[in-house]
Every structure is written in C-alpha cells, then in structure tokens.
Amino acid sequence: MNHRLSDGQIVAFVTVLIAIAQLSTSIYLPSLPALVEVFGTDAAMVQLTFTVYMLGAAVSQLAVGPLSDRFGRRPVLLAGLAVYVLASVLAALAPTVEALIAARLLQSIGATAGPVVGRAIVRDCFDRAHGARVMANVGMALAVSPAVAPLIGAYVHESLGWRANFVLVAAFGVTIAVISALYLAETNRNIQAGAGVGALARNYGLLLRSRAFLVYAMTTSCVFGGMFAFLGEGPFLLMGLLGASPKEYALLSAIPVGGFVVGSALTSKWTLRIGIDRMILMGLALAVVSVAVLIGFAVAGVFNFAVLIGPVTMVVMAMGLVFPNGTAGALSAHPEIAGTASALLGFFQMGFAGLAVLVTSILTGETQIPMIAVMSGAVAAAVLSFSLRPELPPRVVGV
C-alpha cells in the first residue's frame, strides 16, 4: 500500500527521479576512450552510445508523458523503471559496441519515465512560480549527480571495469522502483480516462501552437544542448588532447557543477521576487559572455584546462538560471496536460542535446573548435527563441 508524500518528500523524490537520467548519461563517460580499444572501433562509434541514448530519450518522452496523463504518474513510472533495469543489465552484458548501442537505446526509453513523470508531479503539486522555485531546489541537489557520477564511474571503471557501472545503475533502478511502489501515491488529479489517439494529437497540436510553451521550451532546450556539446566532447578533449586520466577527468568535469549550484541558488532566492522572465534574461546574458570568452581563447590559440573549464562553468551557471525558470514557464502554459507538456519539453531538450553531441562528434578534430562552435550556436538560438516571448501580465511571472 502506498502513502502520500509530504511536499518536502516530493521534492526529494523528484530529485531522485530526474537523477536517473543524469546518472545513466554521465556515469560511464570516463570509460568512453577505453571502449574504443575494448571493442576495436573508433571514437565516433563509441560516441553513438551517448548520442543514441539522448535521441532515444527524446522520442520516447512523446509517449511517456501522455501515458502519464491517461493512466496516471505512478503506473507509467513503475513500467519505465522495469524497462530501465532490464536495459542496464543488457548493457552490462553487451559483447559488441553494436549491442551496447542497442541496450543504451532501450535504457533511454526506461530512464525517460523518471524526468517526465518527475516534472509532471511538480506541476501537479505546485503552482507556476513555486514550481520554478522547486525545480531550482531540485536543480541544486541534482548538481551533485553530474559531479559525482563520473567520479564514481571512473573509480568503478578502474577497479571493476566499465561493465560494473551498468550493474550499479541497474541496482539504483531497482531501489527507486521499490520506493515508488511502496510510497508514491497518484498525483494526477485530472486523469484523462477517455483520451485516445485523437485527444493525444489535439494536445500536442495545442502545445505546438502555443507561443508561450514553445518560447520557454526552445529557450531551455537550446541552452541544454549547448551544455551537452561539452559533456559529449569533454572526455576526448580532457583525456585525449590534454592528457587527463579518467579520475582527473571526473574531477575536472565536476567543477562546472559549482556554477550550476550558484545559478540554481540564485533562482531559488530571486525568482519569486523578480520573476521568471528576468531570471532567464540574466542567464542568457551570462551565457553570451561565457561563449564569447571561449571564442576569444580559441582565436588566440590558447587551450588548456583552465581556459576550457572556466568559461564552461559559467555557461553551466547560466543554465542554472535559465533551466528551472524555463521549465516552470513551459509547464504552466497548459497545466491541464502537464504530462504531455513535460513530454514535449523533454523531447525538445533531449533532442537538442543529442543533436549537439552528434554534430560535435561529426566535426570533432584535434581542437576545441567544434565544441565551441556548437555551444555558441546553441546560445545564439536560445537568445533568439526568448526574444519571441509573448508579453505576459506581471501576476503570472511571479513579480
């Protein structure tokens, strides 16, 4: 029998749900260069294990969100976790890089249930402005996972091998499934019991015609994609070109997390006072300055740990300002279909992230230029997207 969680417990639970996807994304990154030798392939093929995961998560969200509107958050989450555990075990047993790519695709489908349902639960339980604050608090806690996951992954890789990381995330999935089964009550009070394919198409059509939804969704997705250009290319830049060990890579890649913590803390403190839109504008301004610094160092021919990690940290700080506010804005455009909105938002975010990784891997070379080019383009697209936002009355922006 499940029990209703308190508001504080909901925040903690949503944090864990979103962490499922982040953990699966980043825990094995220190193993990427080694997988080239393990499977006798090239870097581009190994990076497909990352790209396929992002693109698979993007597409599968389009089904997971509406299913949570139709059947409820709880059953959809439990089904997703079951798929996630199975896929993680298959990844651990993968005999070839092609088998690993296939397992990662299946893993992404299961992992999608965590963030999609988690975001919808926040919208079920909190209003727009408070939802942004909750997402910021979740973000600060989540900042630990991309910092800790590669570090754990590096130690597990060096001690037990890369396969052990997938065993570890499978155990994590089992734990979350048990907690969900025992303690998660249904939060969707507007289950669309009669909804079919026609209603699903109408809901997606409504969102795709909604200027408010699209502006916030595209702004967050572009910034998200820019960050993933670094996550996908970072192992090859830091370990391949600059000579860092897997453990050193994990420590260096954890530094930008500090920027995300600061950005999320500012969001939590200021959003209710100065409003969602102004917080996003602050984040975009910081992102523009940060990529300009990256470009400046590249033009000057300077490339070392400091000139890479420093500006990237500022970009991630900007994400801490943009991401929770943009997410709350997008999900509040049509709260009656929060699950579908969360799915489409996730599709854009993961799709842009996967596209950024794919483009960066195609352009990859012996410099940081491809990554900087993709990050700069993503930030420019975010600025353009947000410039198209509709004028909203002060009462709906938390001012």
N, C-alpha and C positions, 0 to 999 in steps of 0.2 A: 504494500500500500504506500502511495507516495504522499508527501507532505508539502504544504505550501511554504516556499522560501520567503524570508524577510527581504526588504529592499537591499540591505547590505549583502545578504547572501546571494541575491540575484546578480548584483554587480560582480561578486567573486566568481559565480558560476559562469556568467557570460565571458568573463576574462579567460577562464579555462577553455570554454568552447572555441573562442577565437584563436587561442593559443594552439589548438590542434593543428590548424592550417599553417601557422607560423612555424611550429616545431617541425612539421613534415617538410616544409620548404627549406629550412636552413640547417638542420642538424647534420646532414650529410655533405654539406658544401666543402668542408675540409678534405673530403675523400675524392672530389672531382678529378684533380690532376692524377691521382693514383689509379683511378678507374680507367684512364686511358691505357695504362700498361696492363692492368688486370684483364681487360677484355681485348687487348690488342687492336685498339681503334684510335680515332683521333678526337681532339677536343670538341669539335663541332658535334660529333655523335654523342659524346658524353653530356654535352650541354642540352641535348634533346630530352634527357631525363628530367631536366629542370623546366624547359620550355613546354613540353607536353603536359607536365603537371599543371602549369599555370593556365594553359589553354583549356585543358580538360575541366579544371575547376570553374573556369569562366562559363563554359557551355552548360555544365551540369546544374549550375545555380538557377538557370532558367526554368528547370523543372522542380528543384527542391523548394524554392520559395512559394510558388503557387500550391504545391502539395501541402505545405505547412498551413496555408490559408484554407485549404479544402478539408484536410484531415486533422489538423492541429499540430502544434510545435513538437509535442512530446513523441508521438509515434514516428514522425519523419526523422527526428534526431536519432532515435534508437536504431532505426533501419540504416541510416547513414553510418553510424558508428560500427555496425556489424560489417558493412562493406569495407570500411576503413581498416579494421583489424585484419580481415581476410587478405586484403591487398598488401598490407605491410608484411605479413608472413610470406606472401608470394615474392615480394621484393627481396626479402632476406634470402630466399632460396634461388633467386634468378641465376641461371647458368650462363646467360649471354647478355650483352648490352641490350639487344632487342627485347628479351624477356623482361629486363629491368624497366625499359621504357613502357612496355605494356602494363606492368604492375604499377608503375607510377601513375599511369593514366587512370587505372581503377582506383588507386589510392586517392587521387584528387577528387573523384566522384564522391567517395565516402567522406572525405575531410570537409567537403563543401557544406555539409549539413551543420557543422559547428558554427562558422561565422554567419551563415544565412539565418539560421534559427536564433542565434545569439542576438544579432541586430534586431530581429523582429520582436524578440522578447523585451528588449529595451523599449521599443516603440509601444508594445502592449502595456507596459507598466509605468512609463514616464511621458510627460508632455515634451514639446519641441525643445525649449530652452534647457530644461532639466535633462533631457535626453543627451544634448550636446555635452553637458557637464559630466553626465555618467560615462559617456564614451571617452571623454578626456581622462577621467579617473581610470577607466579600463585601459586606456592607452598607456598611462604611466606604468601600470602593472605589467602590461604586455611588453613594455620596453625591455623587460628583463629577458623575455624569451628569445628574441633575436640576438641578444648578447650572450646568454648562457648556452643556447642550443649549439652554436658552432664550437664553443669551448668544450662542452660535453662530447660533441661529435668527434672533435679532434682527439680527446683522451681515449674515447671508446675505440676510435679507428686505430690508434697506435697500440692500444692494449689488446683488443679483441678482434680487430678487423672491421671493415666497412659494413659487413652484414649485420653485425651486432647492433648497429644504430637502428635498423629497421625492426629488429626484435624489441628494442627498447620502446619505440613509438607504438608498436602493437600492444605492449603491456599498458602503456598510457591510455590507449583507446579502450581497452577492457575496463580499466579503472573508472574512466569517465562514464562508460555505459552503465556500470553498476550504480554509480552515484545518481545518474539520470533516472534509472528505473526505480530507485528507492525514494528519491526526494523531490523530483521535478513534477509539479502539478501543471496542468494545462493553463497557459496564459492567454491563449487566443479566445477572446470572448465574442468573436464575430466569425465563427467557423462557417464557411460558405458551403453548406452541406449539399446544395443543389448545383454547385458550379461544375460545368463541364468544359469541353474544349472551346466552345463558343465564348463562355464567360472569361476563360483564360486569355483568349485572343483580344477580347474587348478590354480587359485590364491592362494588358501590355500596350495595346493601342492608346489607351488613356495616358499611360505614363510616357510613351514616346511622343505624344502631342503636348505634354505638359512642359512648358518652358521652365517653370520653377524646378521641377525634378531634373530635367536634362542639364541645366546650368550647374547645379550643385554636383550631380553625378559625374559630369565630364571634368569639372574642375578637380575633384578629388582623384579621379581616375588618372588624369594626366600626371599629377604630382606623384601618385603611387607608381606609375610606370617609370618615371624618372629615377625613383629610388631603386627599382628593381634592375635598372640598367647597371647600377653599381653592384647589386647583390649577385647578378649573373656573371659579370665580368671580373668582379673583385678577386676571386680565388686565383685566376690566371694572371692578373696584374700584380697582386701582392706576393704570391708564391712563385709564379712563373717568371716574371720580369724583375721583381725586386728581391727575390730570394728568401722570402719568409718561410719558416717551417709551418706545418699545419697548426701547431699550438700558437705560434706568433701571429698567424693569420687570424685565428679565432680571437685573440686579444685585440688586435688592431681593428677588426670588424666590429668589436663591441664598443669602441669609442663613440661612433655616431649615435649610439643609443642614448648617451648623455644628452645629446641635442634633442632627441625625441622626448625625453623626460622633461626637459625645460619647456619645450613647446606645449606639451600636454598640461604641465602645471600652470602655465600662463592661461591656457584655455579654461581650465577648471576654475581659476581665480577670477578671470575677467569677463567671460562670455555673458553671464547674466547681467553684467553692468554695461558693457559697451556693445553687445550684440554680435550675432553670428557673422554678418557680412563684414563688419570691420575687422574681426579676428582673421577672417580669410584673406582680406586685403593685406593685413600685416604679414601673414605667412607668404603670400605671393611676392611681396616686395623683398622679403628676405631671400626667397628662392632665386629671384632675378639677380640680386647682388652676389649670391654664392656661386651661381654658374658663371657669372662674369669673371669671378676670381679664378675659377678653374680654367676658363678660356685664356685668361691672361698668363697664367703659368705655362699652359701648353704652348702658346705663341712664343713665349720666352725660352722654350726648350728646357724647362725645369721640371723634373719628375722624380719625386722621392716619396717616402711615407707621409711626411708632414703636409706637402702640398696636395696630396690626394685626400688624405683622411680629414684634414681640417675643413676645407670647403664642403666636402660631402656631409660632414657633421652638421654644418649649417643648413644644408638642404633638408636633412632629416629633421632638424629643429623646425624648419618651415612646415614640414609635413605634420608635425605635432600641433601646429596652429590651424592648418587647413583641414586635416582629415576628420577629426571629430565634429567640427562645425559643419563641414560639407555633408557628412553622413547624416547628421540630425536634420539638416535642411532638406535633403533629398527624401528622407523617410517621412517627413512631415507634410510633403506636398499632397499625399493621398493616404492618410493614416488608416483608412478602412481596408486597404490592401497592402499592409505593411510587409507581409511576407513576400508578395510579388515584387514590391518596390525594392526590398532588400536583395532579392534575387537578381533583378535587372541591374541594380547598383553594383553588386558583386561581379556580375558578368562584365560590365564595363571595366571595373577595377582590375580584375584578374586578366581580362583580355588585353588591356593596355600593358599590364606587367609582362605577360607572355610575349606580346609583340615587341616590347622594348628589349627583352632578353634575346629574342630571335634576331632582330635587326642588329643588335650589338654583336652577336655570335657570327653573323654573316660578314660583318665589316671588320671583325677582330683582326688585329695585327700585332706588331711589336711596339705599339704605343698605346697611350690612354685616349687618343683622339676619338675613336669610335664611341666609347662610353660617354665622353663629354658631349659629343655631337647629339647623341640620343637624349641625354639628360637636358641639354639646352632646348632641344625641340619640344620635349615634354613640358618644360616650364613655360615656354612661349605659348603652347597650346592651352595650358591652364589659364594663363592670363587672358587670352582671347576668349575662352569659354566664359569666364566670370564677368567679362566686360559686357556680356549679353544678358546678364541677370535682369529679371523684372524688378520694378520698384515695388517694394513691399512696405505696408504701414508699420510704424515702429512697434506696435503691440505684438507682431509675430516674429520679431528678431531679438526679443529678449532685452530691449533697451529700456 
